[in-house]
Amino acid sequence: METAMIAHPDADLPAPVVAKTPKVKKLKPARKQVKPGDVEKSEAPQTGKEYNIWYNKWAGGDREDSYSNKTKSQTRCSIKRDAGLTRANTTGIKYCCIFFARGCCPYGWECEYLHTLPDPATALPDSSKDCFARDKFSDYRDDMGGVGTFTRQNRTLYVGRIKETGVGTETEDVVRRHFKEWGDVERIKILQYRSVAFVTYVSELHAQFAKEAMACQSLDNDEILNVRWATEDPNPVQKVAEKRRLEEMGQEAIRARMDPKIVDAMRSVRALEEGATTDGQLLLEESERDADEEGSDGERQGKRRRVDYEQEAEEMLNEMEAESPPPEAPPGPKGLLSSDTLEGLRYLAQIRQKSKPAATSKPKAPTKPPLLDLGGYGSDDDE
């Protein structure tokens, strides 16, 4: 007896495809970049006559910071190797470790600050501080170093002492490769034969981090970079673009804080003001179109109705006056002033007229006393 082979109903169906979710790379605990005591500490030279214990610096001699010298930095940060979790990820501190940026933090995962690049999407708690929680000032220093100013959003770094190699494009590629580690670079401008480059980041926070990370570092050669804040770009096209960018940022910030319902209502009101096509406007246009089609006939009818209304009103007034005559007005003054006040004003006017001299009479000239005849005084004549 032959047995029939019955196939499973799901045998011919393909295996279900399971969507693979992208793996999110989790940060590992931050490693200790150096051991305590590995970095040689040199005492700051005396640059003034008096030492301020409150600001921990010499008074009057701090025009140049410690990173303006020509001594190469002993350490350098590596984001791929050194970035990780610290205590700041649990405590909620949003500021980065400045020693991590310089590559010499000995605390690692025990540090109280972040060991990662600053996040441009996350706003800092205080806009008057940089990404390292240092206070900004009202103006830049004379050497364009230091923390910077809170009156201007600066995203461009001045990079000096670059050793140029070949054509300017090759130098630009070298600078881009070293500086893109600290954030998204918007543009790079090389001043050829001057050993100067201007690096502009998309975010100001990345520029702040890169300034500390690349201070006294080297590129492909043994140069020692001089990194400073750049002055304002005199190019008018860049000024207009920067102004437009700041306006867009402000609009986005305001839009993010507003209620979506309010935004929709404002848009609808603006659409009505600008004359956008809506249902109400369609009805209005239809009514205007009908009125135009009627033309002068409608105007004539309106005038006739108006004349009829006026005639009816006049007839009603005449009938009311005939039936009931107007009452007599009570005795008394009709104006604003009372009778006693008017009498007083008339009396005052009469007194003034009496006191004034007549217009026809001319004032008499004062009589002068007769002059003495002193012609013959002391003369020999007896007469």
C-alpha positions in Angstrom: 0.0 0.0 0.0 1.4 3.3 -1.1 1.4 6.1 1.5 0.9 9.7 0.2 3.4 12.2 1.4 1.6 15.3 2.7 3.7 18.4 2.6 3.5 20.9 5.4 1.6 24.0 4.5 4.4 26.3 5.6 7.1 24.3 3.9 7.3 26.4 0.7 7.1 29.8 2.5 10.3 31.8 2.9 11.7 32.3 6.4 10.5 35.5 8.0 13.0 38.3 7.7 13.9 39.8 11.1 14.8 43.5 10.9 18.1 44.1 12.6 18.2 47.1 14.8 21.4 49.1 14.6 23.6 48.5 17.5 24.2 51.6 19.6 27.8 51.8 20.7 27.8 52.1 24.4 30.5 54.1 26.1 32.9 52.3 28.3 34.2 53.9 31.4 36.8 56.6 30.7 40.4 55.6 31.0 43.0 57.5 32.9 45.0 59.4 30.4 48.1 59.8 32.6 49.3 58.6 35.9 49.6 61.1 38.7 53.1 62.6 38.5 53.8 61.6 34.9 53.3 65.1 33.6 56.1 67.5 34.6 54.7 70.7 36.2 56.8 73.8 35.7 56.2 76.8 38.0 54.7 79.8 36.3 57.2 82.5 35.9 56.7 85.7 37.8 55.2 88.3 35.5 54.2 90.9 38.0 55.2 92.5 41.2 52.3 91.4 43.3 50.6 88.0 43.5 46.8 87.9 43.8 45.8 85.0 46.0 42.1 85.3 45.0 42.7 85.0 41.3 45.9 82.8 41.6 48.0 84.9 39.3 50.5 87.8 39.2 48.9 91.2 38.9 49.5 93.2 35.7 51.6 90.6 33.9 49.2 88.1 32.5 48.9 89.3 28.9 50.1 86.0 27.7 48.8 82.6 28.9 50.9 79.5 29.6 50.1 78.1 26.2 51.6 80.9 24.2 55.1 79.6 24.7 57.0 77.5 22.1 57.2 74.4 24.3 55.4 71.4 22.8 52.7 69.8 24.8 53.6 66.6 26.5 50.2 65.0 26.1 47.4 64.9 23.5 43.8 63.8 23.6 42.4 60.9 21.5 38.6 60.8 21.3 38.4 57.2 20.1 40.7 56.0 22.9 40.1 58.3 25.8 36.3 59.1 25.6 34.1 57.3 28.1 31.7 57.5 31.0 32.5 59.5 34.1 30.7 60.5 37.3 29.3 63.5 35.4 27.1 61.1 33.4 25.2 60.2 36.6 25.3 63.6 38.3 24.1 65.5 35.3 27.0 68.0 34.8 27.0 69.3 31.2 30.6 70.6 31.2 33.7 68.9 29.8 37.0 68.3 31.5 39.6 70.7 30.3 42.4 68.3 31.3 40.7 65.6 29.2 40.8 68.0 26.2 44.5 68.5 26.8 45.1 64.8 27.3 46.3 64.8 30.9 43.4 63.9 33.1 44.6 61.4 35.8 41.1 60.6 37.2 39.5 58.8 34.3 36.0 57.5 35.1 36.3 59.1 38.6 36.3 62.6 37.1 33.5 65.0 37.9 33.3 66.4 34.4 32.5 64.8 31.0 35.1 63.0 29.0 33.4 63.4 25.6 33.0 66.1 23.0 30.4 68.7 23.8 27.0 68.1 22.3 25.7 71.1 20.3 22.1 69.9 20.6 22.3 70.2 24.4 22.3 73.8 25.6 24.6 74.7 28.4 23.1 75.7 31.7 24.8 79.1 31.6 25.5 80.9 28.3 28.1 83.1 30.0 30.4 80.1 30.4 32.3 78.0 27.9 32.1 74.2 27.5 34.6 73.9 30.4 32.6 75.9 32.8 34.9 78.9 32.6 33.5 82.4 32.8 33.6 84.4 29.6 34.4 88.2 29.6 32.9 91.2 27.9 35.8 91.5 25.4 38.7 89.5 24.1 42.2 89.7 25.5 44.9 91.6 23.6 46.4 88.4 22.3 43.0 86.9 21.4 43.7 84.0 23.8 41.9 82.9 26.9 38.2 82.0 27.2 36.7 84.6 24.9 33.7 86.9 25.1 30.0 86.4 25.6 29.1 89.3 23.3 29.9 87.5 20.1 29.5 83.9 18.9 32.9 82.9 17.6 33.3 79.6 15.7 36.6 80.4 14.0 40.1 79.6 15.3 43.4 81.3 14.2 46.1 78.6 13.8 49.6 79.9 13.4 53.1 78.4 12.9 52.0 75.9 10.3 54.7 74.3 8.2 53.3 74.4 4.7 53.9 71.3 2.5 53.6 71.8 -1.3 50.4 73.3 -2.7 47.8 75.0 -0.5 45.3 72.2 -1.0 47.7 69.7 0.6 48.1 71.9 3.6 44.4 72.3 3.9 44.0 68.5 3.8 46.5 68.1 6.6 44.8 70.8 8.8 41.3 69.3 8.1 42.5 65.8 9.1 43.8 67.0 12.5 41.0 69.4 13.4 38.0 67.3 12.3 38.6 65.1 15.3 37.1 67.8 17.5 33.8 68.4 15.6 32.3 69.2 12.3 34.4 71.6 10.3 32.5 74.1 8.1 35.4 75.6 6.2 39.2 76.0 6.3 41.0 79.0 4.8 44.8 78.8 4.3 46.9 81.9 3.9 49.7 80.6 1.7 53.3 81.6 2.4 52.2 83.0 5.8 51.9 79.7 7.8 48.4 80.7 9.0 45.1 78.9 8.7 41.5 79.8 9.8 39.4 76.8 10.9 35.6 77.4 11.2 33.5 74.9 13.1 29.8 74.3 12.8 29.3 74.7 16.5 31.0 77.2 18.8 31.3 74.5 21.5 33.5 72.4 19.2 35.7 75.4 18.5 36.2 75.9 22.3 37.2 72.3 22.7 39.5 72.3 19.7 41.3 75.5 20.9 42.4 73.7 24.1 43.0 70.3 22.5 45.3 71.7 19.7 47.2 74.3 21.7 51.0 73.7 21.4 50.3 70.5 19.4 51.9 69.4 16.1 50.5 68.4 12.7 52.4 66.1 10.4 55.7 68.0 11.1 57.4 69.1 14.2 55.8 72.6 14.3 54.2 73.9 17.5 50.8 75.4 16.8 49.7 78.8 18.1 45.9 78.6 18.4 43.9 81.7 19.1 40.5 83.1 18.6 40.0 84.7 15.1 38.9 88.3 14.7 35.7 89.1 12.8 35.8 88.2 9.1 35.8 91.5 7.1 34.2 89.8 4.1 30.7 91.3 3.6 29.3 88.1 2.2 30.3 86.2 5.3 28.8 88.9 7.5 25.5 88.5 5.8 25.6 84.8 6.0 26.5 84.9 9.7 23.7 87.3 10.4 21.2 85.1 8.5 22.5 82.0 10.4 22.0 83.7 13.8 18.5 84.8 12.9 17.6 81.2 11.9 19.0 79.9 15.1 16.9 82.4 17.1 13.8 81.5 15.2 14.3 77.8 15.8 14.9 78.4 19.5 11.7 80.4 19.8 9.8 77.8 17.8 11.0 75.0 20.0 9.7 76.8 23.1 6.3 77.7 21.7 3.2 75.6 21.9 2.4 73.9 18.5 -1.2 75.0 18.7 -0.2 78.6 19.0 2.2 78.2 16.1 -0.6 76.8 13.9 -3.0 79.6 14.9 -0.4 82.2 14.1 0.3 80.7 10.7 -3.4 80.7 9.9 -3.7 84.3 10.9 -0.7 85.2 8.8 -2.2 83.3 5.9 -5.4 85.3 6.2 -3.4 88.6 6.4 -1.3 87.8 3.3 -4.3 86.8 1.3 -3.9 83.0 1.2 -6.8 81.0 -0.3 -9.1 79.7 2.4 -12.7 78.6 2.6 -13.8 81.9 4.1 -11.9 83.8 1.4 -13.6 81.7 -1.3 -17.0 82.7 0.0 -15.9 86.3 0.1 -14.7 86.2 -3.4 -17.9 84.6 -4.6 -20.0 87.3 -2.9 -17.8 90.1 -4.4 -18.2 88.4 -7.8 -22.0 88.4 -7.5 -22.0 92.0 -6.5 -19.9 92.9 -9.5 -22.3 91.0 -11.8 -25.3 93.0 -10.5 -23.4 96.2 -11.3 -25.2 99.5 -11.3 -28.7 97.9 -10.7 -27.8 97.1 -7.2 -26.4 100.6 -6.6 -29.6 102.2 -7.9 -31.8 100.1 -5.7 -29.7 101.0 -2.7 -30.1 104.7 -3.4 -33.8 104.4 -3.8 -34.1 102.6 -0.5 -32.1 105.3 1.2 -34.3 108.1 -0.1 -37.4 106.3 1.0 -36.1 105.8 4.5 -35.2 109.6 4.7 -38.7 110.6 3.6 -40.4 108.3 6.1 -38.3 109.7 8.9 -39.1 113.3 8.0 -42.8 112.6 7.9 -42.7 110.9 11.3 -40.9 114.0 12.8 -43.5 116.4 11.4 -46.4 114.4 12.8 -44.8 114.3 16.3 -44.2 118.1 16.3 -47.8 118.8 15.3 -49.3 116.6 18.0 -47.1 117.9 20.9 -45.6 121.3 20.8 -42.2 121.7 22.4 -42.2 122.7 26.0 -41.1 126.2 27.0 -37.6 126.5 28.1 -37.1 127.3 31.8 -35.9 130.8 32.6 -32.2 131.0 33.0 -29.1 131.4 31.1 -28.7 129.3 28.0 -24.9 129.4 28.0 -22.3 127.9 30.2 -21.9 131.1 32.3 -24.5 132.4 34.8 -26.1 135.8 34.7 -24.1 137.0 37.8 -20.9 136.0 36.0 -21.8 137.9 32.9 -22.7 141.0 34.9 -19.3 140.8 36.6 -17.5 140.6 33.3 -19.4 143.6 31.9 -18.5 145.7 35.0 -14.8 144.7 34.7 -14.8 145.7 31.0 -16.2 149.1 31.9 -13.6 149.7 34.5 -10.8 148.9 32.1 -12.2 151.3 29.5 -12.3 154.1 32.0 -8.8 153.5 33.2 -7.3 153.6 29.6 -6.4 157.1 28.2 -8.2 158.3 25.2 -6.7 157.2 21.9 -7.0 160.8 20.4 -5.3 162.6 23.2 -1.6 162.7 22.9 0.6 162.7 26.0 2.0 166.0 26.9 5.8 166.3 26.8 7.3 167.1 30.1 8.3 170.8 30.6 12.0 171.4 31.0 13.2 174.0 33.4 14.7 177.2 31.7 18.4 177.0 31.2 20.4 179.7 33.1 22.2 182.2 30.9 25.7 181.5 31.9 27.2 183.3 28.9 28.5 186.5 30.7 29.3 184.9 34.0 32.6 186.3 35.3 32.9 188.9 32.5 34.2 192.4 32.8 31.0 193.9 31.5 28.7 195.4 34.2 25.6 194.8 32.3 
